[in-house]
């Protein structure tokens, strides 16, 4: 018989206990760090021990019953327990005959339950039963900017998380200074600056089901409340997904409208491109072919905010008031677009527009790597360094390391 110790007398202990094959195993004890539980008898007279008692127990395997098992696993290793004796129930699907593992099925059901919970939480907002901010469409925003040459500052999940004192985008660490500036921008009353926020409140039926559920999951409960507290319910916002018009939508109709309008925005214009080192907007596609000229200010691929003053100085050195300044720098772009617009330049935070256009051209069904370019949502960016393009190199007027 294999001698088993279960670590954790909490919520999932009984489930793990019931899955253990009694024909080949015997349970010699339960381990728990809660002193209030130690010394008590658990199911079928099994004693609950402190972790220190492991040195006196004879066992073949320790089964970790908790879902968040890493810290306990590390504790076992620090106690010089062999890795071969440690089994994490919710991770090690092969119990070697010790238990019947239903972890994957349970996790699927829990995920399904969470989807239903977040759909229910989102429904009153999607159905118009609760007040939501006034968010105009991306099409209306672009036609307005083409007409009046106004500017665009965008707020998505990354910006809002930084404003909530959290970190979300891997490419920009939050800071008090960035949080303060983002709050300044979102409360701006400058009529020449359009403020865009994510349309995560309604209209989700136009999105792919998975994308809509990811939005509901992010917005669930406290997040939505925090964002609503940051907004002015009496002003007009625009849809920040104007720069993400393709991959999350069910069909191409939205992108078929939005991309030509962007091209019209910079048609016959001199463009100052302010971008991360591996963004390479408009390279190997025709997104900016209708512009008259492009100058590039190349910035760090991560934590651009730490070089913000230098970036702004370089842009002002090369930009003329009639130029269109296009910025792709994560949350730093929101502030830079605002500062430049306040000085009389037309500037737009264009986010991941180029990546979306690449996916649109290739009719991609999901986010994927793009040769020679950094894609924030894709793990494999191994091709970004292997890049030679004479046109791109000739357009660079400043590099900020």
ABEGO torsion letter per residue (X at the ends): XBBBBBBEABAAAAAAAAABBAAABBBAEBBBABAAABGBBBBGGBBBBBAAAAAABBBABBBBABABAAAAAAAAAAAGBBAAABBBAAABABAGGABBBAAAAAAAAAAAAAAAAAAAAAAAAAAGABBBBBBBBAAAAAAAAAAAGBBBBBBBAAAAAAAAGBBABAABBBBAAAAAAAAAAAABABAABBBBBBBAABGAAABBAAAAAAAAAAABEAAAAAAAAABBAABBBBBAAAABAAAABABAAAAAAAAAAAAAAABGBBBBBBBBAAAGBGBGBAAAAABABBBBBBBBABGAAAAAAAAAAAAAAABBAABBBBBBAEAAAAAAAAAAAAAGBBBBBAEAAAAAAAAAAAGBABBBBBBGBBBAABABAAAAABBBBAAAAAABABBBX
